């Protein structure tokens, strides 16, 4: 039963719900989300998470089983997906329309996504050209709260001597993003993995007639897919 007012979840609740969904999305084989994992991602204390979990459980956004963790209810999942949609569309608008760098927009999108109206987000979507992914390659849920499923793997595990497409970059670190951008390695970039050195050594990529070498650690945050899998259904 829903015990909240017509305004929906607060900005803080939206943030918790969105992060809880992201954790669950990245680990689909684990149905429960630990409160400690949520605290780590949000950078808050365990007691703060416990207090918010109590509020969100009362509001009908999640269920909580002691010693197992939390799960989003259908209502909580929908609110999480709409919050993620707003965040990622704001990022696209900032990059594609206002010409911010993809390394600059995450924090601003966090703030703006919590306060913009659905009508404004819809206008941003139109002006950004109805994107299916955020600037970092993450899928954008549709207006009905449906998240596309992405099939990809870390570049560090990709097949050598094969063609790939950069699918996502799992980092909000501005320096990493700026460096990858300078190399031309952004979501949608098509390349050939020429060589992967043994013992977690560097990887050699070839695209646009040039070769680029990146380290194993950086390759772990770059996810790649096959040609036909980048355009989401």
ZATI-189518 format. One record per residue: chain; x, y, z of N, C-alpha, C in turn; residue number from 0. Coordinates in steps of 0.02 Angstrom, whole numbers. Atoms other than C-alpha are relative to their C-alpha. Layout:
N
SITE/chain/nu/nv/nw/cau/cav/caw/cu/cv/cw/resi
SITE/A/X/Y/Z/X/Y/Z/X/Y/Z/NUM .
...
//
This chain:
233
SITE/chain/nu/nv/nw/cau/cav/caw/cu/cv/cw/resi
SITE/A/42/-60/0/0/0/0/44/62/0/0 .
SITE/A/-40/-60/6/64/172/-45/-20/51/53/1 .
SITE/A/14/-46/-55/78/290/104/39/65/-10/2 .
SITE/A/-36/-62/13/150/446/22/-47/50/-31/3 .
SITE/A/43/-51/27/82/609/-39/6/1/-76/4 .
SITE/A/2/-1/73/47/655/-220/65/25/-31/5 .
SITE/A/-63/-25/27/218/735/-239/51/-54/-14/6 .
SITE/A/-47/54/12/303/566/-242/58/3/47/7 .
SITE/A/-58/4/-45/472/527/-165/39/65/2/8 .
SITE/A/-43/-58/-6/585/664/-101/62/-8/-43/9 .
SITE/A/-62/4/39/747/706/-191/48/-50/30/10 .
SITE/A/-44/48/-33/843/606/-61/-23/-71/-13/11 .
SITE/A/26/67/14/729/456/-84/15/-20/-72/12 .
SITE/A/-15/15/70/750/468/-273/72/-23/-9/13 .
SITE/A/-71/18/5/938/460/-252/12/-70/27/14 .
SITE/A/-8/67/-29/929/308/-138/-31/-54/-45/15 .
SITE/A/33/49/43/806/219/-252/40/-12/-64/16 .
SITE/A/-38/7/62/909/254/-408/64/-40/12/17 .
SITE/A/-62/37/-13/1070/192/-328/-14/-73/18/18 .
SITE/A/18/70/-15/983/37/-260/-15/-38/-64/19 .
SITE/A/14/33/63/920/-1/-434/64/-14/-39/20 .
SITE/A/-63/10/36/1093/23/-510/39/-59/28/21 .
SITE/A/-35/57/-30/1167/-100/-386/-33/-65/-22/22 .
SITE/A/36/61/20/1031/-228/-425/9/-14/-74/23 .
SITE/A/-6/8/72/1048/-198/-613/68/-29/-18/24 .
SITE/A/-67/25/15/1235/-232/-609/12/-70/28/25 .
SITE/A/-7/67/-30/1210/-392/-507/-67/-37/-2/26 .
SITE/A/68/28/6/1051/-473/-576/-8/-68/33/27 .
SITE/A/5/66/-31/1094/-642/-499/-10/5/75/28 .
SITE/A/9/-10/-72/1083/-568/-323/-63/42/12/29 .
SITE/A/63/-37/-7/903/-519/-279/0/52/55/30 .
SITE/A/1/-47/-56/947/-427/-118/58/49/-4/31 .
SITE/A/-50/-54/-1/1043/-264/-99/18/12/73/32 .
SITE/A/-20/-11/-69/1145/-244/59/-1/74/16/33 .
SITE/A/0/-70/-20/1125/-84/156/71/29/3/34 .
SITE/A/-69/-24/-2/1314/-74/176/24/19/-70/35 .
SITE/A/-18/-17/69/1336/-77/-14/-32/66/-20/36 .
SITE/A/35/-63/16/1208/62/-29/34/59/35/37 .
SITE/A/-34/-53/-37/1296/163/106/67/18/-34/38 .
SITE/A/-65/-12/32/1463/143/16/-8/40/-64/39 .
SITE/A/11/-35/63/1395/200/-153/-21/73/12/40 .
SITE/A/26/-67/-13/1306/350/-77/48/42/42/41 .
SITE/A/-47/-37/-42/1450/397/38/-31/25/64/42 .
SITE/A/33/-18/-63/1342/399/194/12/-55/51/43 .
SITE/A/-9/49/-53/1343/307/360/-53/-54/-3/44 .
SITE/A/49/55/-4/1257/141/391/-63/22/37/45 .
SITE/A/61/-23/-33/1138/222/518/-44/45/-43/46 .
SITE/A/39/-43/45/1087/352/388/-39/-42/-50/47 .
SITE/A/35/44/46/1044/213/266/-57/-36/35/48 .
SITE/A/52/34/-38/947/121/400/-61/44/10/49 .
SITE/A/56/-47/-10/842/275/436/-39/10/-66/50 .
SITE/A/34/-11/63/806/304/252/-37/-63/-23/51 .
SITE/A/33/63/17/766/120/223/-66/-7/38/52 .
SITE/A/61/3/-40/638/129/363/-54/45/-30/53 .
SITE/A/48/-46/31/556/280/282/-26/-26/-66/54 .
SITE/A/21/23/66/554/203/108/-42/-64/5/55 .
SITE/A/41/60/-10/486/38/173/-71/21/20/56 .
SITE/A/66/-25/-20/344/133/257/-38/31/-58/57 .
SITE/A/31/-32/58/312/227/95/-18/-50/-55/58 .
SITE/A/17/50/49/299/65/-2/48/-8/-57/59 .
SITE/A/-48/2/54/456/84/-106/46/-61/2/60 .
SITE/A/-44/58/-5/551/-67/-42/-22/-46/57/61 .
SITE/A/8/47/-55/547/-221/67/69/-13/30/62 .
SITE/A/-64/9/-35/682/-262/194/-4/-63/42/63 .
SITE/A/-5/60/-41/731/-429/266/65/3/39/64 .
SITE/A/-61/-3/-41/854/-422/412/48/-56/-19/65 .
SITE/A/-55/46/16/1021/-506/375/1/-22/-73/66 .
SITE/A/-1/17/71/976/-521/191/8/63/-43/67 .
SITE/A/-5/-62/37/951/-344/127/-67/27/-22/68 .
SITE/A/60/-32/23/825/-241/33/-14/-19/-73/69 .
SITE/A/22/8/69/726/-262/-128/-48/56/-16/70 .
SITE/A/47/-50/21/635/-129/-225/-67/-33/-16/71 .
SITE/A/67/21/21/447/-152/-240/-12/23/-71/72 .
SITE/A/15/-26/67/368/-127/-412/-7/76/0/73 .
SITE/A/5/-73/-4/326/51/-356/69/32/8/74 .
SITE/A/-67/-27/-10/503/81/-295/42/-5/-62/75 .
SITE/A/-38/8/62/577/12/-455/-21/51/-52/76 .
SITE/A/23/-49/49/468/124/-561/27/70/16/77 .
SITE/A/-25/-66/-19/517/279/-461/76/4/-11/78 .
SITE/A/-72/1/13/701/227/-472/15/10/-73/79 .
SITE/A/-12/-5/72/691/207/-660/-16/70/-27/80 .
SITE/A/17/-68/23/606/375/-684/53/50/23/81 .
SITE/A/-54/-43/-24/741/458/-577/62/-9/-43/82 .
SITE/A/-57/13/43/876/373/-680/-11/29/-70/83 .
SITE/A/16/-29/65/788/426/-840/12/75/0/84 .
SITE/A/-10/-72/-4/786/608/-785/74/17/1/85 .
SITE/A/-72/-13/-6/969/602/-736/36/-8/-67/86 .
SITE/A/-37/14/61/1029/525/-898/-22/44/-58/87 .
SITE/A/21/-47/52/922/636/-1010/27/70/13/88 .
SITE/A/-31/-65/-16/985/790/-918/73/-1/-22/89 .
SITE/A/-69/6/22/1162/728/-950/5/9/-76/90 .
SITE/A/-2/-4/73/1125/708/-1136/-14/72/-22/91 .
SITE/A/16/-69/18/1047/881/-1144/60/46/13/92 .
SITE/A/-57/-42/-16/1197/960/-1058/57/-10/-50/93 .
SITE/A/-55/14/47/1319/873/-1177/-19/18/-72/94 .
SITE/A/18/-7/71/1223/875/-1342/-26/69/-18/95 .
SITE/A/31/-65/16/1132/1042/-1329/41/57/28/96 .
SITE/A/-38/-54/-31/1232/1148/-1206/75/-8/-8/97 .
SITE/A/-71/11/17/1400/1073/-1260/46/-4/60/98 .
SITE/A/-44/17/-55/1466/1025/-1090/41/-62/-19/99 .
SITE/A/-38/61/10/1602/893/-1087/-32/-58/37/100 .
SITE/A/31/58/-33/1549/716/-1042/31/-12/69/101 .
SITE/A/-33/5/-65/1671/729/-896/-25/51/51/102 .
SITE/A/22/-56/-43/1578/880/-823/-70/-7/27/103 .
SITE/A/72/-6/-8/1396/832/-813/-31/-43/56/104 .
SITE/A/32/46/-46/1369/694/-684/-29/35/61/105 .
SITE/A/23/-32/-61/1357/801/-528/-56/50/-14/106 .
SITE/A/53/-48/18/1254/937/-614/-65/-36/-16/107 .
SITE/A/60/38/17/1134/806/-681/-32/-29/63/108 .
SITE/A/27/23/-64/1115/737/-504/-45/54/31/109 .
SITE/A/38/-55/-30/1057/908/-444/-61/18/-41/110 .
SITE/A/55/-20/43/951/953/-594/-53/-54/-7/111 .
SITE/A/47/55/9/873/781/-613/-49/-7/57/112 .
SITE/A/44/6/-58/798/792/-439/-55/53/0/113 .
SITE/A/48/-56/-5/702/953/-475/-36/15/-66/114 .
SITE/A/34/-17/63/658/961/-661/-66/-37/-6/115 .
SITE/A/66/30/9/479/925/-710/2/-51/-57/116 .
SITE/A/3/50/54/428/781/-822/-8/34/-68/117 .
SITE/A/9/-35/64/373/905/-957/66/29/-25/118 .
SITE/A/-65/-28/20/544/988/-956/47/-56/-23/119 .
SITE/A/-42/57/20/631/818/-965/-21/-23/-70/120 .
SITE/A/24/21/66/521/773/-1114/25/48/-54/121 .
SITE/A/-26/-48/48/574/934/-1201/75/-10/-10/122 .
SITE/A/-72/15/6/757/895/-1163/12/-61/-44/123 .
SITE/A/-7/60/41/734/724/-1240/-8/15/-74/124 .
SITE/A/11/-19/70/667/800/-1401/61/38/-26/125 .
SITE/A/-56/-42/23/807/929/-1411/65/-39/-6/126 .
SITE/A/-60/42/4/939/795/-1381/-5/-54/-53/127 .
SITE/A/7/48/55/869/690/-1523/-22/-69/20/128 .
SITE/A/26/63/-24/782/552/-1424/56/-52/10/129 .
SITE/A/-57/46/-10/944/468/-1362/-22/-63/37/130 .
SITE/A/14/63/-34/944/288/-1305/50/-14/56/131 .
SITE/A/-52/8/-51/1103/302/-1200/21/68/25/132 .
SITE/A/-28/-61/-27/1178/434/-1086/69/11/-31/133 .
SITE/A/-67/-12/30/1347/513/-1134/51/-53/18/134 .
SITE/A/-48/52/-22/1435/373/-1038/-21/-69/-24/135 .
SITE/A/21/63/30/1339/238/-1132/-53/-38/38/136 .
SITE/A/50/36/-38/1216/189/-997/-69/7/-33/137 .
SITE/A/65/-4/33/1042/146/-1063/-48/47/36/138 .
SITE/A/48/-47/-28/902/272/-1037/-69/-34/2/139 .
SITE/A/67/28/-3/736/203/-973/-50/42/-39/140 .
SITE/A/51/-39/36/584/252/-1075/-48/33/49/141 .
SITE/A/46/-38/-42/443/361/-1010/-46/-44/41/142 .
SITE/A/42/47/-38/349/206/-950/41/-35/55/143 .
SITE/A/-41/30/-51/495/159/-838/27/-69/-17/144 .
SITE/A/-28/63/22/563/15/-942/74/11/-18/145 .
SITE/A/-72/-6/11/752/-8/-941/23/-49/-54/146 .
SITE/A/-29/46/49/836/-79/-1097/55/-42/32/147 .
SITE/A/-52/43/-26/950/-225/-1060/61/5/-47/148 .
SITE/A/-62/-7/38/1131/-202/-1115/40/-64/5/149 .
SITE/A/-43/59/1/1242/-347/-1167/70/22/-18/150 .
SITE/A/-69/-21/13/1427/-306/-1150/47/-33/50/151 .
SITE/A/-50/28/-45/1588/-353/-1060/57/49/7/152 .
SITE/A/-57/-45/-8/1743/-266/-993/49/-8/-58/153 .
SITE/A/-51/2/53/1871/-221/-1126/57/-46/21/154 .
SITE/A/-56/41/-25/2000/-309/-1016/-12/-74/-12/155 .
SITE/A/16/71/11/1910/-474/-1053/-20/-14/-72/156 .
SITE/A/23/7/69/1869/-445/-1237/48/-42/-41/157 .
SITE/A/-40/42/44/1930/-558/-1376/48/41/-41/158 .
SITE/A/-50/-35/41/2092/-503/-1459/-8/-20/-73/159 .
SITE/A/5/10/72/2106/-490/-1648/-73/-5/-22/160 .
SITE/A/72/-2/17/1920/-450/-1656/-24/72/3/161 .
SITE/A/29/-67/1/1812/-297/-1689/-51/7/56/162 .
SITE/A/46/-14/-55/1714/-216/-1548/-26/71/-6/163 .
SITE/A/27/-68/-7/1611/-62/-1506/1/18/74/164 .
SITE/A/4/-22/-70/1630/37/-1345/-73/10/18/165 .
SITE/A/70/-1/-21/1465/13/-1255/-10/51/56/166 .
SITE/A/7/-44/-58/1487/101/-1086/67/14/31/167 .
SITE/A/-59/-13/-42/1616/181/-975/-25/5/72/168 .
SITE/A/25/4/-69/1585/134/-793/44/42/47/169 .
SITE/A/-38/-44/-44/1667/285/-712/-29/70/-3/170 .
SITE/A/18/-70/-3/1619/458/-654/61/44/13/171 .
SITE/A/-63/-36/-12/1800/507/-628/14/46/-59/172 .
SITE/A/-6/-48/54/1822/666/-729/67/-7/-37/173 .
SITE/A/-65/7/33/2008/637/-763/1/-60/-46/174 .
SITE/A/3/59/43/1978/462/-830/-42/15/-63/175 .
SITE/A/43/-14/56/1835/522/-939/33/49/-49/176 .
SITE/A/-34/-49/43/1935/670/-1003/55/-35/-41/177 .
SITE/A/-55/35/34/2082/556/-1046/-28/-45/-55/178 .
SITE/A/30/43/51/1973/430/-1137/-28/41/-57/179 .
SITE/A/26/-43/52/1889/572/-1230/55/26/-45/180 .
SITE/A/-56/-24/40/2057/639/-1286/26/-55/-47/181 .
SITE/A/-20/56/42/2099/466/-1353/-52/-17/-53/182 .
SITE/A/54/16/47/1933/461/-1445/-38/-63/18/183 .
SITE/A/32/62/-22/1870/314/-1343/-63/16/39/184 .
SITE/A/65/-15/-31/1687/353/-1309/-51/-52/-24/185 .
SITE/A/51/47/22/1528/249/-1320/-18/11/-73/186 .
SITE/A/13/-3/71/1493/208/-1501/62/-6/-43/187 .
SITE/A/-62/5/38/1676/205/-1553/12/-73/-20/188 .
SITE/A/-14/66/25/1714/55/-1663/76/-8/-7/189 .
SITE/A/-73/11/0/1888/-21/-1648/15/-74/-5/190 .
SITE/A/-24/69/0/1990/-178/-1665/49/-9/58/191 .
SITE/A/-47/16/-53/2075/-254/-1514/57/-40/-30/192 .
SITE/A/-56/30/35/2244/-291/-1591/37/-50/45/193 .
SITE/A/-40/42/-44/2333/-362/-1440/-16/15/73/194 .
SITE/A/5/-8/-73/2311/-392/-1254/61/-35/30/195 .
SITE/A/-62/28/-28/2477/-416/-1166/-17/-46/58/196 .
SITE/A/14/47/-55/2486/-561/-1041/13/32/68/197 .
SITE/A/-11/-20/-70/2486/-544/-852/-27/71/14/198 .
SITE/A/33/-64/-11/2364/-397/-851/40/58/-29/199 .
SITE/A/-38/-52/34/2474/-299/-970/-45/46/-41/200 .
SITE/A/39/-49/38/2420/-155/-1083/-35/-31/-61/201 .
SITE/A/38/22/59/2297/-172/-1228/13/49/-57/202 .
SITE/A/-10/-41/59/2326/-109/-1404/-64/0/-42/203 .
SITE/A/61/-8/39/2175/-41/-1497/17/36/-65/204 .
SITE/A/-9/-32/65/2163/11/-1679/-67/26/-26/205 .
SITE/A/60/-29/29/2034/131/-1749/19/65/-35/206 .
SITE/A/-12/-61/39/2026/274/-1873/72/6/-24/207 .
SITE/A/-68/-1/26/2195/224/-1941/55/13/50/208 .
SITE/A/-51/-11/-51/2285/243/-1776/-2/-56/52/209 .
SITE/A/-3/49/-55/2340/133/-1632/6/36/66/210 .
SITE/A/0/-29/-68/2310/173/-1449/13/-56/49/211 .
SITE/A/-15/49/-52/2380/81/-1298/-29/26/66/212 .
SITE/A/26/-19/-65/2286/85/-1132/16/-56/50/213 .
SITE/A/-17/47/-53/2322/0/-966/-58/-46/18/214 .
SITE/A/51/49/-21/2230/-150/-894/-51/31/47/215 .
SITE/A/46/-30/-49/2155/-48/-750/-53/43/-34/216 .
SITE/A/47/-42/36/2077/78/-868/-47/-42/-44/217 .
SITE/A/41/44/42/2017/-61/-983/-56/-34/38/218 .
SITE/A/51/32/-41/1917/-133/-838/-64/42/5/219 .
SITE/A/59/-42/-6/1799/17/-834/-32/15/-68/220 .
SITE/A/27/-8/67/1773/19/-1023/-34/-66/-20/221 .
SITE/A/37/60/20/1638/-104/-1078/-13/2/-75/222 .
SITE/A/5/3/72/1624/-164/-1256/-53/-52/-20/223 .
SITE/A/51/46/27/1496/-254/-1364/15/-13/-73/224 .
SITE/A/-5/12/71/1476/-322/-1538/-37/54/-38/225 .
SITE/A/27/-53/42/1426/-209/-1682/-75/8/7/226 .
SITE/A/73/-4/2/1241/-252/-1683/-32/11/67/227 .
SITE/A/30/-5/-67/1218/-238/-1494/2/71/28/228 .
SITE/A/-4/-68/-28/1258/-53/-1473/-66/37/-6/229 .
SITE/A/65/-33/8/1094/10/-1545/-52/-40/38/230 .
SITE/A/45/36/-44/970/-36/-1410/-68/-10/-33/231 .
SITE/A/67/15/27/806/-119/-1457/-53/39/35/232 .
//
